[in-house]
């Protein structure tokens, strides 16, 4: 028979266990309602990701309802925590834990190690995503073997030209041979391009009989205005330009970098609405399971799609810009299928767009390319779905994605440094670039790598992950600005040839 003193000691012991278990996130015991202690061997790392456009505070809630702050997550930030099934977490917009995000909490489930707070695929989460897992933040791999440093500093800059002249004007690059035509501009419109410090551009009327302005490119300037004292711009346009210049000055002071993207009547371009994978450190790995397995032949899906699913790993190879390598994104047969569809349609590649006077051939891009739509074949349709799973986007279609571009480079051909997020006076922008490599380098010095001249803290790096693999990078920063470090180039082919395909995904939608 147990006496009163023993019962009291037992009760105190139970309360102590409950107290300490509620504040020890890594404790491997569960205390039942009757005080029974049960061993819990299901400890594991669970990853939490912030998909909101502002930072959030992550809390663990003990069994007594008390909250313990575990982390502060910036936009697209993530953290991996050791915890157990049935542990409760919640996130708030404030440090005092009063403004909870919606829904209010996550209860960790056995076998689920990834939870996202914020909009995902048009829904409000946190949602357990059983087929998508992120590696623990503490785990890192060495930099990928295909990544090589350039060890050179580029003088490349991006420039945005705006016309304050009522009549249409033309843009010329000063090549000391009368000028090389770059594009056209109308009143209030913008034209962006990539060039180099010290390069000179001049602006004329359509007949090229009057030169309105001449600008020398500088690394500390983005916006260049073209005006004519004889034809003043409307007061509203001048006021808008002044507001933009003031915003750019404040943005530079606050962030230490230039604002390069769209600034409209309602202010700057908003943050991206689509999902962005975190890239907190080189070697970080995210894993996605796609239900679209590899194809090995043309025919019925149940016969030719030989695997029911594919596990894809995104390995971070750069944090600025955010860039990832995905090995074995395509099977050899899928590579051949893409090339066979594209090859009959191949034509000379162009640069420019309709907003800047139309596409044109240019010495900065000397490849050939073709466009392959989602419905080109059942296999191509399957690859679009696999890309959706990889990018965590509900659907890639004409509303947000261009057709797959297939590019062929032969000896000496290349594409000089450029951004994919060019601004032409509207907020819509290319957000994601997914490059699919359809051929191998014939040897280590064959050329054809994708170069990021401003990556690696300015030293630059280049990468060619090999046939069937992919490179993913983001063209925008978390706040919606164009990422200047996402400047990239296709290096010249020295030996052999190169086949490449790419997806361009727009945010919030395709223009």
C-alpha positions as CSV (number, residue, x, y, z in Angstrom):
1,X,0.0,0.0,0.0
2,X,1.3,3.4,-1.0
3,X,1.3,6.1,1.8
4,X,0.3,9.8,1.4
5,X,4.0,10.9,1.3
6,X,4.8,8.4,-1.5
7,X,1.8,9.6,-3.5
8,X,2.9,13.2,-3.0
9,X,6.5,12.4,-4.1
10,X,5.1,10.5,-7.1
11,X,2.9,13.5,-8.1
12,X,5.8,16.0,-7.8
13,X,8.0,13.7,-9.9
14,X,5.3,13.5,-12.6
15,X,4.9,17.3,-12.6
16,X,8.7,17.7,-13.0
17,X,8.7,15.3,-15.9
18,X,5.8,17.0,-17.6
19,X,7.5,20.4,-17.0
20,X,10.9,19.5,-18.4
21,X,9.5,17.4,-21.3
22,X,7.4,20.5,-22.4
23,X,10.6,22.6,-22.6
24,X,13.0,20.0,-24.1
25,X,12.3,19.9,-27.8
26,X,14.7,17.0,-28.3
27,X,13.3,14.8,-25.4
28,X,12.7,11.2,-26.4
29,X,10.0,10.4,-24.0
30,X,6.2,11.0,-24.0
31,X,4.3,11.3,-20.7
32,X,0.8,9.9,-20.7
33,X,-2.1,11.4,-18.8
34,X,-1.7,8.9,-15.9
35,X,2.0,9.8,-15.5
36,X,3.2,6.7,-17.5
37,X,6.5,7.4,-19.3
38,X,6.7,5.9,-22.8
39,X,9.9,5.8,-24.8
40,X,9.6,7.6,-28.2
41,X,12.1,6.5,-30.8
42,X,10.6,8.6,-33.7
43,X,12.9,11.6,-33.3
44,X,13.9,13.2,-36.6
45,X,14.6,16.4,-38.4
46,X,11.6,18.3,-39.6
47,X,12.1,21.3,-42.0
48,X,10.0,24.4,-41.9
49,X,9.9,26.9,-44.8
50,X,8.6,30.5,-45.0
51,X,6.7,31.2,-48.2
52,X,5.4,34.6,-47.0
53,X,6.7,37.8,-48.4
54,X,7.8,38.9,-44.9
55,X,9.7,37.3,-42.1
56,X,8.0,35.1,-39.6
57,X,8.8,33.8,-36.1
58,X,8.6,30.0,-35.5
59,X,7.5,28.7,-32.1
60,X,7.3,25.3,-30.5
61,X,4.2,24.9,-28.2
62,X,4.7,22.8,-25.1
63,X,2.0,20.6,-23.6
64,X,1.2,23.3,-21.1
65,X,0.5,25.8,-23.9
66,X,3.7,27.8,-23.3
67,X,5.6,28.8,-26.4
68,X,9.3,28.6,-27.0
69,X,10.8,30.6,-30.0
70,X,12.8,28.3,-32.2
71,X,13.8,30.5,-35.2
72,X,13.2,33.6,-37.3
73,X,12.7,32.8,-41.0
74,X,13.2,35.4,-43.7
75,X,11.4,35.2,-47.0
76,X,12.1,31.8,-48.5
77,X,14.1,31.0,-45.3
78,X,14.1,27.5,-43.9
79,X,15.2,25.7,-40.7
80,X,15.6,22.0,-39.7
81,X,14.7,21.1,-36.1
82,X,15.0,17.8,-34.2
83,X,11.5,16.9,-33.0
84,X,8.9,14.2,-32.6
85,X,5.5,13.2,-34.0
86,X,2.6,15.1,-32.3
87,X,4.8,18.1,-31.4
88,X,3.1,21.4,-32.1
89,X,4.6,24.4,-33.9
90,X,3.1,27.7,-35.0
91,X,4.3,30.8,-36.7
92,X,3.6,34.5,-36.2
93,X,4.3,37.8,-37.9
94,X,5.5,39.4,-34.6
95,X,8.1,38.4,-32.0
96,X,5.5,38.5,-29.2
97,X,3.6,35.6,-30.7
98,X,0.3,37.4,-31.0
99,X,-0.2,37.7,-34.7
100,X,-0.4,34.1,-35.8
101,X,-0.3,33.1,-39.5
102,X,-3.2,31.2,-40.8
103,X,-3.8,28.3,-40.2
104,X,-2.6,28.7,-36.6
105,X,-0.5,25.5,-36.0
106,X,1.3,22.5,-37.4
107,X,1.1,19.1,-35.6
108,X,4.1,17.0,-36.7
109,X,3.0,13.8,-38.4
110,X,5.1,10.6,-38.5
111,X,6.8,10.3,-41.9
112,X,6.3,13.9,-42.8
113,X,9.5,16.1,-42.6
114,X,8.5,19.2,-44.5
115,X,6.0,22.0,-43.7
116,X,5.6,25.3,-45.4
117,X,4.0,28.5,-44.0
118,X,2.5,30.8,-46.6
119,X,0.8,30.6,-50.0
120,X,1.6,27.4,-51.9
121,X,-0.1,26.6,-55.2
122,X,-2.7,29.2,-54.5
123,X,-3.6,27.6,-51.1
124,X,-2.9,28.8,-47.6
125,X,-0.5,26.4,-45.8
126,X,1.2,25.0,-43.6
127,X,0.6,21.9,-45.6
128,X,2.4,18.6,-45.1
129,X,4.0,17.6,-48.4
130,X,4.7,13.9,-48.1
131,X,6.5,13.6,-51.4
132,X,8.7,16.7,-51.0
133,X,11.5,16.7,-48.4
134,X,14.3,19.1,-47.6
135,X,17.6,17.9,-46.2
136,X,18.5,19.1,-42.7
137,X,20.0,22.6,-42.8
138,X,23.1,21.4,-41.0
139,X,23.8,18.9,-43.7
140,X,25.9,20.1,-46.6
141,X,27.7,18.5,-49.6
142,X,30.9,19.7,-51.2
143,X,30.4,22.0,-54.1
144,X,29.4,20.0,-57.2
145,X,32.3,18.6,-59.3
146,X,31.1,20.4,-62.5
147,X,31.3,23.9,-60.9
148,X,34.5,25.8,-61.8
149,X,35.6,29.3,-60.8
150,X,36.2,31.8,-63.5
151,X,38.6,33.9,-61.3
152,X,37.9,37.0,-63.2
153,X,36.1,40.2,-62.5
154,X,33.5,41.4,-65.0
155,X,32.6,45.0,-65.8
156,X,29.2,44.1,-67.1
157,X,26.3,46.4,-66.1
158,X,22.6,46.5,-66.7
159,X,21.0,49.7,-68.0
160,X,17.4,51.0,-68.2
161,X,16.7,53.7,-70.8
162,X,13.5,55.8,-70.6
163,X,12.3,58.3,-73.2
164,X,10.9,61.7,-72.1
165,X,10.5,62.7,-75.7
166,X,7.0,62.8,-77.3
167,X,8.2,61.4,-80.7
168,X,9.5,57.8,-81.2
169,X,13.3,57.5,-80.8
170,X,16.0,54.9,-81.7
171,X,18.7,53.5,-79.5
172,X,22.2,53.0,-80.9
173,X,25.4,51.4,-79.5
174,X,28.5,53.5,-80.4
175,X,30.7,51.1,-82.4
176,X,32.6,53.9,-84.2
177,X,31.1,52.8,-87.4
178,X,27.9,54.9,-87.4
179,X,26.2,53.0,-84.5
180,X,24.7,49.6,-84.0
181,X,20.9,49.6,-83.7
182,X,19.6,48.3,-80.4
183,X,15.9,49.1,-80.4
184,X,13.1,51.7,-80.3
185,X,11.5,53.7,-77.6
186,X,8.3,55.7,-77.4
187,X,7.3,58.3,-74.8
188,X,7.5,57.0,-71.2
189,X,8.6,53.5,-72.3
190,X,11.6,51.7,-71.0
191,X,14.3,49.5,-72.6
192,X,16.8,47.4,-70.7
193,X,19.9,45.8,-71.8
194,X,23.2,44.4,-70.6
195,X,26.4,46.1,-71.5
196,X,29.8,47.1,-70.0
197,X,31.2,50.0,-68.1
198,X,32.4,52.7,-70.5
199,X,30.2,51.6,-73.4
200,X,28.4,54.5,-75.1
201,X,24.8,54.7,-76.4
202,X,23.2,57.5,-78.3
203,X,19.6,58.2,-79.1
204,X,18.2,59.7,-82.3
205,X,14.9,60.5,-84.1
206,X,13.7,57.8,-86.4
207,X,15.4,59.3,-89.4
208,X,18.7,59.5,-87.5
209,X,19.1,63.2,-88.3
210,X,18.9,64.5,-84.7
211,X,20.8,63.1,-81.7
212,X,19.0,63.8,-78.5
213,X,21.4,62.3,-75.9
214,X,24.5,60.3,-75.4
215,X,25.2,58.2,-72.3
216,X,28.4,56.5,-71.0
217,X,27.6,53.4,-69.0
218,X,28.5,53.5,-65.3
219,X,28.4,50.7,-62.7
220,X,26.7,53.1,-60.1
221,X,23.8,54.1,-62.4
222,X,20.9,52.1,-63.7
223,X,18.3,54.6,-65.1
224,X,19.3,56.8,-68.0
225,X,16.8,59.4,-69.2
226,X,16.5,60.7,-72.8
227,X,15.0,64.2,-73.1
228,X,14.7,67.1,-75.5
229,X,14.5,70.7,-74.2
230,X,12.6,71.7,-77.3
231,X,9.9,69.1,-76.5
232,X,9.3,68.8,-72.7
233,X,7.7,65.7,-71.3
234,X,4.3,65.7,-69.7
235,X,4.3,66.9,-66.1
236,X,2.8,63.6,-64.9
237,X,5.7,61.6,-66.5
238,X,8.3,63.9,-65.0
239,X,6.7,63.5,-61.5
240,X,6.6,59.7,-61.8
241,X,10.3,59.7,-62.8
242,X,11.2,61.9,-59.9
243,X,9.3,59.4,-57.5
244,X,11.2,56.5,-59.0
245,X,14.6,58.2,-58.6
246,X,13.8,59.0,-55.0
247,X,12.7,55.3,-54.4
248,X,15.9,54.1,-56.1
249,X,18.0,56.3,-53.9
250,X,16.3,55.1,-50.7
251,X,16.5,51.5,-51.8
252,X,20.2,51.8,-52.5
253,X,20.8,53.4,-49.1
254,X,18.7,50.7,-47.3
255,X,19.9,47.6,-49.2
256,X,23.3,48.5,-50.6
257,X,22.3,47.5,-54.2
258,X,20.5,49.3,-57.0
259,X,16.8,48.8,-57.8
260,X,16.8,47.5,-61.3
261,X,13.3,46.3,-62.0
262,X,9.9,47.9,-62.7
263,X,8.6,51.0,-60.9
264,X,5.0,51.9,-61.8
265,X,2.3,54.3,-60.7
266,X,1.7,52.1,-57.5
267,X,5.4,51.8,-56.7
268,X,7.9,49.0,-57.3
269,X,7.3,45.5,-58.6
270,X,5.9,43.4,-55.8
271,X,7.7,40.3,-54.4
272,X,7.3,37.1,-56.4
273,X,4.1,35.1,-55.8
274,X,5.5,31.8,-56.9
275,X,7.5,29.4,-54.7
276,X,11.3,29.9,-54.4
277,X,13.5,27.2,-53.1
278,X,15.8,28.3,-50.2
279,X,19.5,28.5,-50.8
280,X,21.0,29.2,-47.4
281,X,24.4,27.7,-48.0
282,X,26.4,25.9,-50.8
283,X,25.8,22.1,-50.6
284,X,22.3,22.4,-49.2
285,X,20.1,19.7,-50.7
286,X,16.3,19.6,-51.3
287,X,14.6,16.4,-52.5
288,X,11.5,16.2,-54.6
289,X,9.6,13.1,-55.7
290,X,7.9,13.5,-59.1
291,X,5.2,11.0,-60.1
292,X,6.4,11.4,-63.7
293,X,8.9,8.6,-64.1
294,X,11.6,8.2,-66.8
295,X,10.6,7.3,-70.4
296,X,12.6,4.7,-72.4
297,X,10.5,4.4,-75.6
298,X,7.5,5.8,-77.5
299,X,4.4,3.9,-76.7
300,X,1.9,3.3,-73.9
301,X,2.8,4.9,-70.6
302,X,2.5,1.7,-68.7
303,X,5.1,0.1,-70.9
304,X,7.5,3.0,-71.8
305,X,7.5,4.9,-68.5
306,X,9.7,2.4,-66.7
307,X,9.7,4.0,-63.3
308,X,6.5,5.1,-61.5
309,X,8.3,8.1,-59.9
310,X,11.6,9.9,-59.9
311,X,13.5,11.3,-56.9
312,X,15.2,14.6,-57.8
313,X,17.8,16.3,-55.7
314,X,18.3,20.1,-55.9
315,X,21.9,20.8,-54.7
316,X,22.7,24.5,-54.0
317,X,25.8,25.5,-55.9
318,X,25.4,29.3,-55.4
319,X,23.5,31.4,-52.9
320,X,23.9,34.7,-54.8
321,X,22.4,34.2,-57.3
322,X,20.3,31.3,-56.1
323,X,21.4,28.4,-58.3
324,X,20.9,24.6,-58.1
325,X,22.1,21.5,-60.0
326,X,19.6,18.7,-60.5
327,X,21.3,15.5,-61.7
328,X,19.4,13.0,-63.9
329,X,16.4,15.2,-64.6
330,X,16.1,13.5,-68.0
331,X,16.6,10.0,-69.3
332,X,18.7,9.5,-72.4
333,X,15.6,8.6,-74.4
334,X,13.9,11.8,-73.2
335,X,16.9,13.8,-74.4
336,X,16.7,12.2,-77.8
337,X,13.0,12.9,-78.0
338,X,13.4,16.6,-77.3
339,X,16.2,16.9,-80.0
340,X,14.3,14.9,-82.6
341,X,11.2,17.2,-82.2
342,X,13.2,20.4,-82.3
343,X,15.7,19.7,-85.0
344,X,13.4,20.1,-88.0
345,X,12.4,23.6,-86.7
346,X,15.8,25.0,-85.9
347,X,16.6,28.5,-87.1
348,X,19.0,31.3,-86.2
349,X,18.6,32.7,-82.7
350,X,17.6,36.3,-82.1
351,X,17.7,38.9,-79.3
352,X,15.2,41.6,-78.4
353,X,11.5,41.7,-78.2
354,X,8.4,43.4,-79.6
355,X,8.6,46.2,-76.9
356,X,12.0,47.2,-78.1
357,X,11.4,47.2,-81.8
358,X,11.2,43.4,-82.5
359,X,13.5,40.4,-82.4
360,X,16.8,40.7,-84.4
361,X,19.9,38.8,-85.1
362,X,22.9,40.0,-83.2
363,X,26.6,39.1,-82.8
364,X,26.1,38.6,-79.0
365,X,24.0,35.5,-79.7
366,X,25.1,33.2,-82.5
367,X,23.3,29.9,-81.8
368,X,20.2,28.3,-83.5
369,X,17.0,27.5,-81.6
370,X,13.5,26.1,-81.9
371,X,10.4,26.1,-79.7
372,X,8.7,23.0,-78.4
373,X,5.2,23.2,-77.0
374,X,3.8,21.2,-74.1
375,X,1.6,19.3,-76.5
376,X,4.3,18.3,-78.9
377,X,4.2,14.7,-77.6
378,X,3.1,12.7,-74.6
379,X,6.7,12.6,-73.4
380,X,7.1,16.4,-73.6
381,X,3.9,16.8,-71.6
382,X,5.3,14.4,-69.0
383,X,8.5,16.6,-68.8
384,X,6.4,19.7,-68.2
385,X,4.7,17.9,-65.3
386,X,8.0,16.8,-63.9
387,X,9.2,20.4,-64.0
388,X,6.1,21.5,-62.1
389,X,6.9,19.1,-59.3
390,X,10.5,20.3,-59.2
391,X,9.6,23.9,-59.1
392,X,6.5,23.4,-56.9
393,X,4.2,25.2,-59.3
394,X,0.7,23.9,-59.9
395,X,0.8,24.1,-63.7
396,X,3.2,25.4,-66.4
397,X,1.1,26.6,-69.2
398,X,0.7,29.6,-71.6
399,X,-0.4,31.8,-68.7
400,X,3.0,31.7,-66.9
401,X,5.5,29.7,-69.1
402,X,6.9,30.0,-72.6
403,X,7.3,27.0,-74.8
404,X,10.4,24.9,-74.1
405,X,13.3,26.5,-76.0
406,X,15.8,24.1,-77.5
407,X,19.1,25.6,-78.5
408,X,22.0,24.2,-80.6
409,X,25.5,25.6,-80.4
410,X,28.3,24.6,-82.9
411,X,32.0,25.5,-82.9
412,X,32.6,29.1,-81.9
413,X,28.9,29.9,-81.1
414,X,27.9,31.5,-77.8
415,X,25.5,33.8,-76.1
416,X,27.1,36.7,-74.3
417,X,26.3,37.8,-70.7
418,X,22.7,38.8,-70.3
419,X,19.8,38.8,-67.8
420,X,16.5,36.9,-68.4
421,X,14.4,39.4,-66.4
422,X,14.6,42.4,-68.8
423,X,12.2,45.2,-68.0
424,X,10.0,46.8,-70.7
425,X,7.7,49.0,-68.6
426,X,5.6,46.3,-66.9
427,X,5.8,44.3,-63.6
428,X,5.5,40.9,-65.2
429,X,8.9,39.2,-65.5
430,X,10.7,36.0,-66.1
431,X,11.3,34.6,-62.6
432,X,12.7,31.1,-63.1
433,X,15.2,29.7,-65.6
434,X,15.5,25.9,-65.8
435,X,18.2,24.8,-68.1
436,X,18.2,21.1,-69.3
437,X,21.5,19.9,-70.7
438,X,21.0,17.6,-73.7
439,X,24.6,16.8,-74.5
440,X,28.0,16.2,-72.7
441,X,31.2,18.1,-73.1
442,X,33.5,16.1,-75.3
443,X,36.4,16.9,-73.0
444,X,37.0,19.2,-70.0
445,X,38.1,22.2,-72.2
446,X,35.5,21.8,-74.9
447,X,33.6,25.0,-73.8
448,X,29.9,25.5,-73.8
449,X,29.5,25.9,-70.0
450,X,26.9,28.2,-68.5
451,X,28.8,31.0,-66.8
452,X,27.7,33.3,-64.0
453,X,30.3,36.1,-64.2
454,X,29.0,37.9,-61.0
455,X,28.6,34.8,-58.8
456,X,31.1,33.5,-56.3
457,X,31.5,36.9,-54.7
458,X,32.4,38.5,-58.0
459,X,35.0,35.9,-59.0
460,X,32.4,34.2,-61.3
461,X,31.8,30.5,-61.9
462,X,30.8,28.2,-64.8
463,X,29.0,24.9,-64.8
464,X,28.0,22.1,-67.2
465,X,26.5,19.2,-65.2
466,X,26.3,16.8,-68.1
467,X,23.7,15.2,-70.4
468,X,20.3,14.7,-68.7
469,X,21.0,17.0,-65.8
470,X,19.7,20.5,-65.1
471,X,20.5,23.9,-63.6
472,X,17.9,26.0,-61.9
473,X,18.3,29.6,-61.0
474,X,16.1,32.5,-60.0
475,X,16.1,35.8,-61.9
476,X,14.4,37.9,-59.1
477,X,15.2,38.6,-55.5
478,X,12.8,37.9,-52.7
479,X,11.6,41.5,-52.8
480,X,10.9,41.5,-56.5
481,X,14.0,43.3,-57.7
482,X,15.9,41.9,-60.6
483,X,18.9,39.9,-59.4
484,X,22.0,41.5,-61.0
485,X,24.0,38.5,-60.0
486,X,21.8,36.2,-62.2
487,X,23.8,37.6,-65.1
488,X,24.8,34.5,-67.2
489,X,26.3,33.5,-70.5
490,X,26.7,30.5,-72.8
491,X,30.5,30.2,-73.3
492,X,31.8,29.6,-76.8
493,X,32.1,26.0,-78.1
494,X,35.7,25.1,-78.5
495,X,35.2,21.5,-79.6
496,X,32.1,19.4,-80.4
497,X,28.6,20.8,-80.0
498,X,26.0,21.6,-77.4
499,X,22.3,21.0,-77.1
500,X,20.3,22.7,-74.4
501,X,16.6,23.2,-73.5
502,X,15.2,25.7,-71.1
503,X,12.0,26.6,-69.4
504,X,11.2,30.3,-68.6
505,X,8.6,30.7,-65.9
506,X,7.1,34.2,-65.4
507,X,5.8,35.9,-62.3
508,X,3.0,36.6,-61.6
509,X,2.0,35.7,-65.2
510,X,3.4,35.7,-68.7
511,X,3.3,39.0,-70.5
